[in-house]
């Protein structure tokens, strides 16, 4: 069978992606429902798409796995639009290098793909992979837009593929301890969650090194396929600033919201008993320190109000690293997720502190006004994905939970961009600046 019949080639992809029709085009590229094809005693054959900073870190972990005596995985392909990264990954792994992700997805011997491209390319690659029978580990954020998130959820449900979103905080035990504490009634009615993610160093503000000699006109290891990198993003001339520091620009990222707050929103949706989508969202902030041409704010706060009667406050800045304590507040008690406030710092225990008004009743029921719950070792995030590939179970950060986080943070971005409070109707998946009619 020719490449044209199997799927979308480079030229077709660039043409449809640049016209904004990439998601729809995936439906034309063939639909092959995923099946439980990974035998318990066979190696899982994985290909990596996107080998930049985060993608390189995941690849190093996967190489470590392949070097174990009882290795359960095999790296069979590496893909990046930047020749330097692609060739280095191929040399380290011995896997075949690819410039175009579609060539990997057309391979019948690939069981799963790890997608660690810039945010704006997550959805269309994940959707095509699922439709071609691959399981998917996609880095956070799950998608760049809400329509993409909805389409990806639909595709996962239709194909039966396993999709894990790479926000490893959801595999920390403190969130599951909080989940149990809330389910047991230790905090009473849930009122408000708060958290933060603060930084104060140059690369933390996404000012990564730029390879000055690299670009679409360069040759050899310096060559970058800019059109493939742009994908569904607006067409523009090559910019090293945009390529190497993409999180500073709206076309490819939501900045703080999607890079940092996803690590808070996703696990909160686990702690809250059931994943939830807010109906009222605000995003506000500005560029107060990093006046370097970036479009996204360096200081940002979002609030969200949920239909079940609680709210969320998240705070972040790129110019001060003092965190706000991470808590879930109830009417009768408070869950302290992390004292440092940084939600990736799980600590040794999760605490529930009684509210003064209910202290006597709390002590009578739970034995102390402060209940300390030691955090336990849990299955690693990638371990969970690989196991679920074999069992076909739902992974820790499945598409439904991740979608709730994605909708919230993306609505916050859009609220910031519009300068308006936004309202979301979950029944129609529509956004409005007008409050819903009671």
N, C-alpha and C positions, 0 to 999 in steps of 0.2 A: 504494500500500500504506500502511496506517495505521501510526502510530508503535507502536501496541500489537502489531501483527503483526511489525514489523521488529525490535523488541527491547524491553528493559526500560525503562519510563518512570520518572520521578523517584519517584513514589509507590510503585511496585512495588519499586524499588531500595532505598529507605529501609526499607520493611517487611521485605524479605528480609535486607538487610544487618544490621539491628538484631536479627534473630532468629538471626544467626550462620550463615545459609544462603546467603550471597552467592556463594561459589564454585560450589556446586551449581546455583544459579539461572542461572549463566552458560551452563550446558549447554543450558538451555531457550531461550536467546535467539537461537539460530540459529548454524549452523556453516558457515563459508564458507572452505575451505582457501585459504591464500595461494598465489599463483602468481608467476612471474617477470614481473611486470606493468610494471616500470619500465624503459622503453626507454632505451638508452644516451644518446640525444640529447634526452631530455625532462626537464623540471624535476620534481624530487621534491616532492610536495605534503605538507607536514608541519603537524600541529596540535600545540600544546603544552598539556598538562594539568598544572596546578600551576605557579604563577608566583610562588613565594615567593623566599627568598634564593637557593637553588641553581637553582631553575627560572628565576628572573629572569636569572641569569648565563648559563645556556644559551640563553635567548631572545635576549640581547644578542649572543651569538656567532652565532646563526642570522640575526639582522638584518644583521650584518656580511656574512654570506655572500650574502644576497639583494641587497646593494648592490654586489656585484662585477660587473664588466662581463660576465663569463661565468658569471653566477649559475646554479647547478645546483639550487637549492632555492627553494621558494615557501612562505611561511607562510600557511595558509588558515584557521586557527582558533586561538583561544586560550581556555583554560578555567580558571576558578578559582572557588571558592565565596565568595571575598572580593571584593565588587564593586569596591573600590578598585584591587586588583591587576588584575582582569579588564579593567576599562575603560581603565586606563593602558596595558596591553599591546595592546589593540585600537587605541588611538590611535597608538601607536608603529609598529604593523605594518600597519594598515589591514585586518587580518583580522577576521572575525566573532567576537564574544565569546559565550561560553557559560558558564552556571552549572553545568550538569549534563554530566558527561563522556559519558554515553550518547548525547546529541544529536550530539556530534562523531563518535562511533564509528558512528553510523547513516549518516553521509555516505559515499557511494560514491566521492567525488572526493578522499578522504584516503588517501594512500599509507602514511603512517607517523605514529606519535604519539611524542612525548617525554613521559614520565611522571616528574614531579618533585614529586609529592605527598608528604605525610608517609608514613612507611614502611608503616603498617598498611593503606594503600590501594593499594600497588603491585600486589599479586598479582591482585586481582579485576579491576582495570582492564586490566592487561596480558593476562590470559586472555581477557577479552571482546574486546579489540582484535585479538588473534591469530585468534580464532574468526570475526571479521568481516573477515578478509583484510588486516589492517594489519600492517606490520612495527613493531617496538617498540624504542625506546631507553628503558630504565628506569633511573633513578638507583639507586645503591647505598643500602642493601642491596637485594638482589634482591627479597626478601620479608620478612615479619615473623615467619613461623613456618616450621617444617620441612614440615608437610603442604602449605602453600602452595607452597613451593619444589618439592616433588615433583609437585604438580599442574601447576605452570607448565612444568616440564621436559616432562611428558607432552604438554601442549598444543603446545609448540614442535615436538616430534617429530611429532605428529599433523598439524599444519597446514602444516609446512614453512616457517613464517614465520622471518624473521631477527630475532633478539633480541640486542641488545647491552646489557650491564649497565654503567652509568656509573661505573666506577672507573678513572679515566684513568691511574692509576699503571701499569696493565698494559700501556700503550702506551709506557712508558719503556724504553729499550734495555737498561738495566742488568739487568733481569730475564731478557732473552733472552740476554745475554752469560753470565749465571749458568747458565742452562739449558744452553748449549753447553759451558761449562766442566765441568759435572757430567756431561753426556752423554759428553764426551771422556775422562772418568775422572780429571780433575785433582785431585779431592779424595778419591778413593777411595770407600769406603762412607760414605754420608750418615748422620750421627749426630744432629745437632740444629740447628734454626734458632732464631734469636732476633731480636726486634725490639721497637720501642716507638713510642708516639705520645703525646708529652707536651705539655701546654699550661699557661699560667698567665696568663690574661687573662679578663675578664668574659664577653665574647661567646663566647670559646672554651669556656666552661663552659655555653653555650647560654642565657645570660641576655640574650636579645634584647629590643629595645624592644617594648612593648605599646601598641597603639593603644587608648587608654582609651575612646574614643567608639564603637568598633566592637563589633558583636555581632549576634545574631539578631533583636533587637528594634529595631535601628537601621534607618534608611532611607537610600536613595541610596548613595553610595560607601561608607558605613560598614556596610552590611549584610553579614552573614556567614551563609551557610546552614549552620548548625551540624549539622543532622541529616545532610546530605550529607557534611560533613567527617568526622563520626564513622564513617560507613560501617559496617564490620563490628565496630568497637570497641564496648565496653559503653556502653549508653545512660546519659547523665548530663547535668546542667544545664551550660549554657555556662560556660566558664572562659577568660578571656583568657590566663591563665597557661598553660593547657594548649594553647590554640590557637597562640600565638606562640612557646611554648617547649616544644614537644611532645617533644623528645628527652630531657626530664627524667622522663618518665613511661612506665611499662611498657606501658600499653595501646597505645601508638603507636610505641615505639622500644625498642631494646636498649641505649641509652646509648652508652658508650665502645665496646662490642663491635661494634655495628652501624654506628655513625657513623664511627669511626676505624679499628678493627681490620680492617674489610672492605678498606681500602686496603692492608693488609699481607697478609691471608690470600689474597686473589685473586691478586696477582702471585707470591706464594710457590708457589701451585699451578701457575703457569707455569714457574717456575724448577725445580721438582722433577721435571722430565721429563714426568710425567703427573699430572693432578689426583687428589687422594686425600682420603678421608674418614677421620677418626680413629676409633679404637674406644674410647679412654679419655680423658675430658675433666674438667678441674677449672676452676672459675671462683671467684675469691675477691677480697675487697677490702672497701670500706666507704665511708661518707660521713664524711670526716675534716675538711673545711674548709667546704664549701658547705652549711651547715645552713639551707637556704632552702625546705624542704618537698619537695624532689625525692625521687623514689623510686629512681632509678638511682644507682650508686656514683660518687663523684668520683675514686676511686682503685681500679684494677682490674687484676688479672693473671689470665691464663688459661694453662693448659698443656694440651697434647694429645699423645697417643701414637698412632702410626700402625702399621697392620699390617705395613708393609714394614720396620719396625725403626728408626724415628727418631722424634724428638719435637720439640715446638715450645714456646717460651716467649715470651709477649707481655706487655708491661708498659705501663701508662698511668696518668697522673694529670692532673687538671685544676688542680693547685696547684703544679706545678714543671715547668719546660720543658726540663730537661736530659735529652737523649735517651740511649738505650743504642745502641751501634754495631749496625747491622743486618748480620747474618752468617748464612751457612749453613756449619756445621762438618761436615767429613768426617774420616775417620780419618787421611788422608794430607795434607789441606790444608783451607784455609778460604777461602770466597768472602766478600769484603767487599762488600756491596751498596751501602752508603752509610755514610760515616764519621760523619755527623751523627746517624745513627740514625733520623731522620725519613724514612720510606720514600717520600715524595713528592719528596724532594731527590735527583734521579738522579745529579748530579755529571757529571764529564767522563769517568770511567773506572770500570771494575769490576776489582777485583784478586783474584788467588788467591795466598795465602801458604802456603808449604810448612810442614808440621809438622816440628819438629826431628828426630824419629825417622826421617823419610823424606826429609830434605833432600837427601842425596847422590843418591838415586834420582830425586827430583823434578827437580833441576837437570839431571841427565843426560838426562831425558826431555823437559823443557820449556824448558831453556836458562837458567833463573834461578830463584832461590828465591822471587821475587815476580814473577808474571806479570801484566802490566798490559794490560788490554783496553779500548781507547778506545771509549766509547759513541758510537753513530752516531745520526743523525737518523732517526726512524721516522715512519710515517704517523700523523697525529693520531687520537685516539680517535673523534671524531665523523666525521672523514674516512673512517675504516675502516668505520664503520657505513653511511655513505651509499654507499660503493663496493660493499659487500657486498649492499646492496639491489639493485644493478644486476646483480651477478655471481651472486648467491645463494650465495656462499661463506659459510663459518662465520666470524663476526667474532672479534676478539681475545679478548673476554671473553664467550664463548658461554654458553648456559644450563648445559651440563654442568660446565664449569670453575667457574662462579659457584655452582652448587649445592654443590660440595665446600667452598667457602669459607663459604657460608651455613650449612650443617649444622654446621660446626665452631664458628662464632661463636655460633650460636643455642644449641647445646649448652652452651657456656660460660656463657651467660646463665642457662639453666635450672639448671645446676649451682650458680651463685651463689644463685639464688632458693631452691633446695631445701636448700642447705648440704650437698650430697652430691657425691661423685665419681660421674660417670655413664659408662655404657657404651653404645655404639651398635652395633647389629647391622645391617650394611649389606644383608644378604640379606633381612631382613624389615622394614627401616626402623623398628626398634623401639628404645626407650630403656629402660635398666634401671639400678637401683642395685646390681645384683649382677654380679660379674665373670662373663664367659662361661666355660662349662665347656671345659676344654682338650680 
